[in-house]
Amino acid sequence: MKNKILVSFQDFVRSPMGQKTQAATEIGWEYVLDSCQAIGRTMLAFFAAVGRLTVFILQSVWYSLLPPYYARHIFRQFIDIGYYSLPVVGMTALFTGMVLALQSYTGFTRFNAESAIAGVVVLSVTRELSPVLAGLMVAGRVGAAIAAEIGTMRVTEQIDALKTLSVNPFQYLIAPRLIAGTLMLPILVLIGDIIGVFGGYAVAIYALDFSPGSYLSQTWDILESIDVVSGLIKAAAFGLLVSMMGCYHGYNSGRGAQGVGQATTNAVVSASILILIFNYILTQIFFS
């Protein structure tokens, strides 16, 4: 009986149908192995990128705390990151506050809660909108500029020339940008808070016929120090993230114009995503 089954199986394998089945099975296993290989290659590349980023962050922070400090370069970054970003941040905060007042009035009139508009505007601007929008604006402007500048220096071998001259690129290029980004973005956010609240005030007074004294009184009564401080701490974290991502992608830029362009794009995208992620984390810490 067993011999008959074995002979029948061998005949099936030798038959055209059996050969097709065997070929299909081999193709299926090859597809599974190729898929596993692709997944493994992706995971290894991901962990390698995380490792490179971690090492870069540790080196950047370490050398930012060690002398020498290039005061001239730090001051230049103060101007580039802070002063030149002020118009963009100011306009964004102004119209955000104005739109927020209009939208709040439209919604709150359905519940006869117009008196809450002042509190909603000041809390929304100081806690969330001003830090996040300022961070995103600076990421689009400054993060791209840092990545393009350092990436061009990498392509033209200026970073290698610094090493040849015994100048540490982290202290000369990375540290001034990290220090300036971390210190200047809170100042921009503080100015944005004032401008954003003023935008809401202007709309409430001149377009919605609110009483100036009542609006200012409600704003002052509901605002607490933690609301402003939490926004400034977020801004410092966002400034560090934007500067770090710009420096990292520029420092590890590929060769040629295409590599610099890819580094610029990656810097803006990664900084924007990290800003949104860390915004949730910091909000959970402060207001949970």
N, C-alpha and C positions, 0 to 999 in steps of 0.2 A: 504493500500500500504506500509505504514511504517512498519506494523507488518510483512508483507511478507518479506521485505528486512532484518529486524532484525532476523527473523527465518532462512532465507537463510544464513546470516552471521554466526549465531551460528552453523548451520549445517556444514559450511565450516571449522570453528574452530575445531569442534569435529572430522572432517574427518582426515585421515592420511596426506593428503597434507597440511591441515591447521596446524596440529601439527608440521610438518617439517618446515613450514614457520616461525611459532612462535619460534621454537628452533633456527633456523638460525638467526632470529632477536636478540634473547637473546645473542647468541654467538658473533654477530657483536658488540653489545653494550659492552659486556665484553672486547672485543679486544680494542675498543676505550678507555674505562676507564683504561685498563692496560697500553696503550700507553701514555695516559695523565699522569698517575702516574709515569711512567718511566721518562718522560720528566721533570716533576716537581721535582722528586728526583735528577735528574742530575743537574738541575738549582740550587737547594738548596745546593748541594754539591759544585758546582762551586763557588757560592757566599760565602759559608763558607770558602773555600780554599783561596779566594781573601781576605777575612777579616783576616784570620790568617796570611797571608803573609804581609798584610799592617801593622798589629800590630807588627809583628816581625821586619819589616823594621824600623818603628818608634822607637821601643825600641833599636834596634842596633845602629842607628844613634845617638840617645840621649845619650846612655851610652858611645859611642865612643868619645863624646865631653866632658864628665865629667871625672875628676880624680877619682881614681888613674890611672896612665898610667904604664903598665908593660913593661918597656923599654927592658928588656931582651927578652920577648916574641915577641915584635915588631921587634927587630933586627933579631931574629931567622926567623921570617916570611919574612923579607927583603931578607934573604939568600935563603930561600926555594922558594919563589915566583919569585924573581928577578934573582939571580945569577944562580940558577940551571935551569931556563927556558931560559937562554941566548943562549945555543947551539941550541935548537929547533927553537927559533925565528930567530936566525942568519942564519941558514941553509935555513929556509923557505923564508926569505927575499932575500937571495942571489940568489937562483934558480928562485924565482919569477921575480926578476929584469932581470935575464938572459933570461928567456923564453919570458918576455914581450918585450925585445928588438928584439928578433928574430921574434916574431909574428908581431910586428909593422913594421919591415922592409919588411916582406913578403907581408903585405897588402899595405903599402905606396908606394912600388915600382910600383904598378899598376897605381898610380896617379902622379908619379914623385914627391913625397913629402917626400923623405928620410930625409930632414932637420928637419922634425917635430918629429923624433923619440926621440931625447933627451928630448923635452918638454913633450911628452906623457909618457915617463918612469918616469920622476921626479914627475910629477903631479899625475900620477896613484899610485905611491908608497907612496908618502907623504899624499895624501888625503884619499885614500881608502884601498889599498892593505895591506900596513904595519899595520895600526890599526886593520883592520878586521881579517887578517890572524893571527896576534899576539894574538888578543883576543881569537880566536878560538883555537889556539895551547895552550894557557894558560888555557882555559876552559877545554880542554881535559886532561891536565896534573895536574894543580893546583886545579881546581874545583872538580875533582874526588878525589884527595888526601884529600882536606878539608872535603868533605862529608864523606869519609870513616873514617877519623880520629875522627871527632866529632860524627859520628854515632856509632863507636865502643865505644866511651866514654859514649854515651847514653845507649847502650845495657849493658855494664858492670857497669852501675850505678855510674860512676865517676862524672857525672854532678850533680847527687843527693848528692854525697859526698861533692862537692864544696859548694852546698847550705847549707849543714849541718855545714860546717866550716865557714859560713857567708861570703863566697866569691861569688861575683856576676858573674855568668857564662858569661853574656854578656860582662862585662869588662875584664874578664880573658881569654875567648876563642874567642869571636866574634870580639871585637874591634881591637885587634892586626892584625887579618887577613884582616879586612876591610881597616884599615889604610895602611897596607903593599900593598895590591892589588891596592888601588887607587893611591899610590905614585910610585910604581915600574913599573907598565905597561907603563906609559908615557916614562920612561927611556928606557925600552925595545923597545918601538916603535921608539924612536929617534935613537937608535943604529940600529934598523932594517931599518930605512930610509937611513942611511948612507951605510949600507951593500947592500941594494937593488939597490940604485943608482949606487954603485960601480959595482954590477953585470951587470947592463945594460951597464955601461961604458966599462967593460972588453970585453963583447961580441961585442959591436960596434967597438972597436978599434982593437981587435985581430982577430975577425971572420968576420966582415963586412967592414974592411979597412976604418973606419972613421978617420978623423983627430983629434987627442987628444985635441988640442987647440980649434978647432971649436966646438967639442962636449961639452967641459966644458963651453965655452962661451955661447952657446945656453941654456945649463942647468941653468946657473947662471942668464941669462937674463929673463927667463920665470918664475923662481921660485919667489914667494912672501911670505912674512911672514905669511899671513893668511893661506897659504897652509900647512905649518908646524904646526902652532898653532891649526888649526882645527883638525888635526890628533892627536895632543897631548891631546886635550880636549876629543876627542872621546876615546882615550886610557884610560884616567882617568875614564870616565863613564863605559867603558867595564870592567876595573879592579874592580870597585865597584860592577858591576853586577855579575861577576864571583865569587867574594868572597862572596857576599850576597847569591847567589843561593847555593853555596857549604855549607855555614853555615846553611842556612834555612833547606835544605833537610837533612843535617846531624843531626841537632838539633832535628828535628821531625822524625827521623828515626824510623822504626818499629823494633820489637824485632827479635833477631836472625840474622844469617848470611844473610838470604834472605832479611830481611828488610834493612840491610846495603847495600847490592848489589843494591836493588831497589832505595835507596836514592842516591847512586853514579850515577846510570844511569840517574835519574831524574835531578840531578844537572847539568850534562854535557849537556843534551838535552835542558833544560830550559835556561841555560846560552847561549848556541849557538843561540837559536831562538831569545832571547832578544837582543843579540848583533846585529843580522841582522835587527831587528825592529828598535832599537835605532840608528843604522847606517843611516837608511833612515831619521829618524826624525832629527838627528843632521845635516845631509847633507842638508836637506830642510831649516833648520835654517840658516846655514852658507852661502849657495850658491843659495838661492832662489832669 
